[in-house]
Amino acid sequence: MTGLQKHMPVLNTFLAAGAGVVAFHALGLPLPWLLGPIFACLAAALAGLDMRGIRPLNDLMRTILGVAVGATLTPAVLSTFPSMLPTLLLVPVMTAIIGLIGVPYFRRVCAYDFPTAYYASMPGGLQDMLLFGEEAGGNVRSLALVHATRVMVIIVALPFILQGVWGANLGNPPGVPAATVPLQELALMAVCAIAGWRIAANAGMFGASILGPLIAAAIVTMLGGLHYRPPAEAIWAAQFFIGMTIGAKYAGITMAEVRRDIAAAAGFCVILIMLTLVFVEPVTWLGLAPGMEALLAFAPGGQAELAVLALVVGADVAFVVAHHLMRLFVVILGAPIAARFIAPKLQDAKTGS
């Protein structure tokens, strides 16, 4: 195999994602740097094109979002965190309800085995759910397709809901041009991104590529070192790689998997969106949070993807990210523990003991 042949899947992925950006720009469609790569890579996968991302590069791009969130955590913003407590406490409740609905749905409607059904229904990070599911004996390929579809459907649906209900401007640049940001601050952002990521990864922190840079940038911001977020060009690059990564996860998909796993995931996404709206309505009615922030905070999509949307529409990024961190914390710590209690009871019910 020649060097070019070896790297063709990566090249295919970049070309498909780039074509998606161009097509979305040409058609005037929203979020071309995010949605364009998602749709183009999905179409390429369905056409049988071999694709593959570059994991370290994808993680590097996610550090940009961590710095973007951390740079918003000024002392004034941090002082608002206690007011988030009522909505933060709703996150574990919603997560539990998702599991109570999702497990029977995947078991009885979709005929998944228990480990696959359980971890398919948990709204956690893709890599964590694949790891937990594999250790429990679940179908890793089904889990990958279900979670990729969950993130994709929610990240595609939300812009249209935000635009249709709240009139959100999806064409806003997510930051100022790079030329207007002082060089010393760009250098500080780069240090926060790389050092924060590596320290968090070495410490075994979940979501290290986002949380490490977030914490590092927040510390520097509170010390008065950062006054800007990463520039628009950096946020667009992060969107591009996130979209490309989501779309490339469908590489090698078969029609049998479309009928089984994608259809199952699509049905579950309808349930998730309806459940999100059920929680958002009382939160906004009681004045606990504005509608846009509540929707972005409770929608069980990917942490990075929801951070991007919050940046684009000008929502309170700290509020949104705090709720997704709570959800991931609850799922990562609680899901394996809960599974140990539920699985034996289901086995006893099956055997009639």
Stockholm file with secondary structure:
# STOCKHOLM 1.0

chainA/1-353         MTGLQKHMPVLNTFLAAGAGVVAFHALGLPLPWLLGPIFACLAAALAGLDMRGIRPLNDLMRTILGVAVGATLTPAVLSTFPSMLPTLLLVPVMTAIIGLIGVPYFRRVCAYDFPTAYYASMPGGLQDMLLFGEEAGGNVRSLALVHATRVMVIIVALPFILQGVWGANLGNPPGVPAATVPLQELALMAVCAIAGWRIAANAGMFGASILGPLIAAAIVTMLGGLHYRPPAEAIWAAQFFIGMTIGAKYAGITMAEVRRDIAAAAGFCVILIMLTLVFVEPVTWLGLAPGMEALLAFAPGGQAELAVLALVVGADVAFVVAHHLMRLFVVILGAPIAARFIAPKLQDAKTGS
#=GR chainA/1-353 SS CCHHHHHHHHHHHHHHHHHHHHHHHHHTCSCHHHHHHHHHHHHHHHTTCCCCCCHHHHHHHHHHHHHHHHTTCCHHHHTTGGGGHHHHTHHHHHHHHHHHHHHHIIIIITCCCHHHHHHHHSCSCHHHHHHHHHHTTCCHHHHHHHHHHHHHHHHHHHHHHHHHHHCCCTTSCSSCCGGGSCHHHHHHHHHHHHHHHHHHHHTTCTTHHHHHHHHHHHHHHHTTCCCSCCCHHHHHHHHHHHHHHHHHTTTTCCHHHIIIIIHHHHHHHHHHHHHHHHHHHHHHHTTSSCHHHHHHHHSCSCHHHHHHHHHHHTCCHHHHHHHHHHHHHHHHHHHHHHHHHHHHHHHHHHHTC
#=GC SS_cons         CCHHHHHHHHHHHHHHHHHHHHHHHHHTCSCHHHHHHHHHHHHHHHTTCCCCCCHHHHHHHHHHHHHHHHTTCCHHHHTTGGGGHHHHTHHHHHHHHHHHHHHHIIIIITCCCHHHHHHHHSCSCHHHHHHHHHHTTCCHHHHHHHHHHHHHHHHHHHHHHHHHHHCCCTTSCSSCCGGGSCHHHHHHHHHHHHHHHHHHHHTTCTTHHHHHHHHHHHHHHHTTCCCSCCCHHHHHHHHHHHHHHHHHTTTTCCHHHIIIIIHHHHHHHHHHHHHHHHHHHHHHHTTSSCHHHHHHHHSCSCHHHHHHHHHHHTCCHHHHHHHHHHHHHHHHHHHHHHHHHHHHHHHHHHHTC
//
